[in-house]
Amino acid sequence: MAQIVKWKEEVILEKLRRLSPERKKEVLDFLEFLEFREGAMKWLEFDEWATNLAKEKGFHHLTEEDVARIVSDFRGGK
């Protein structure tokens, strides 16, 4: 399996090497977009998990300000 992935990466690199500098820039921009989107999806999954946890624990009605105040009070920053 790892060999197949390596082979596919080599094919991609060969094709990339044949592109003009302008097209290489476009490829890089697209790769950065995909990387950003993947990171954003992780945050969305985290937000969904946190929302579900809040509902499950019964504190979904709290605002961000409420949570910040509770954390500050807990840490002794009253």
C-alpha positions as CSV (number, residue, x, y, z in Angstrom):
1,M,0.0,0.0,0.0
2,A,2.8,2.4,0.9
3,Q,4.5,1.6,-2.4
4,I,1.3,2.6,-4.3
5,V,1.1,5.9,-2.5
6,K,4.8,6.6,-3.1
7,W,4.3,5.8,-6.8
8,K,1.3,8.1,-7.0
9,E,3.3,10.9,-5.4
10,E,6.1,10.4,-7.9
11,V,3.6,10.7,-10.7
12,I,2.3,13.9,-9.2
13,L,5.8,15.3,-8.9
14,E,6.7,14.4,-12.5
15,K,3.6,16.2,-13.7
16,L,4.3,19.2,-11.5
17,R,7.8,19.5,-12.8
18,R,6.5,19.9,-16.4
19,L,4.2,22.8,-15.5
20,S,5.1,26.5,-16.1
21,P,6.0,28.6,-13.0
22,E,2.6,30.2,-13.2
23,R,0.8,26.9,-13.1
24,K,3.0,25.7,-10.3
25,K,1.8,28.7,-8.3
26,E,-1.8,27.8,-9.0
27,V,-1.1,24.2,-7.8
28,L,0.5,25.6,-4.6
29,D,-2.5,27.9,-4.0
30,F,-4.8,24.9,-4.5
31,L,-2.8,22.7,-2.1
32,E,-2.8,25.5,0.5
33,F,-6.6,25.8,0.1
34,L,-7.1,22.1,0.6
35,E,-4.8,22.2,3.7
36,F,-6.8,25.1,5.1
37,R,-10.1,23.4,4.3
38,E,-9.0,20.2,6.1
39,G,-8.0,22.3,9.1
40,A,-11.4,24.1,9.0
41,M,-13.2,20.7,8.9
42,K,-11.4,19.6,12.0
43,W,-12.5,22.7,13.8
44,L,-16.1,22.1,12.6
45,E,-16.0,18.6,13.9
46,F,-14.6,19.9,17.3
47,D,-17.4,22.5,17.4
48,E,-20.0,19.9,16.8
49,W,-18.5,17.7,19.5
50,A,-18.4,20.6,21.9
51,T,-22.0,21.6,21.2
52,N,-23.2,18.0,21.7
53,L,-21.3,17.7,24.9
54,A,-22.8,21.0,26.2
55,K,-26.3,19.8,25.4
56,E,-25.6,16.4,27.0
57,K,-24.3,18.1,30.2
58,G,-27.1,20.7,30.3
59,F,-25.0,23.8,29.8
60,H,-25.7,24.6,26.2
61,H,-27.6,27.8,27.2
62,L,-24.3,29.4,28.4
63,T,-22.8,32.2,26.3
64,E,-19.1,32.6,25.6
65,E,-19.0,35.4,28.1
66,D,-20.6,33.1,30.8
67,V,-18.0,30.5,30.1
68,A,-15.1,33.0,30.3
69,R,-16.5,34.4,33.6
70,I,-16.8,30.9,35.1
71,V,-13.3,30.0,34.0
72,S,-11.9,33.2,35.4
73,D,-13.8,32.7,38.7
74,F,-12.5,29.1,38.9
75,R,-8.9,30.3,38.3
76,G,-9.2,32.8,41.1
77,G,-9.5,35.9,38.9
78,K,-12.8,37.1,40.6
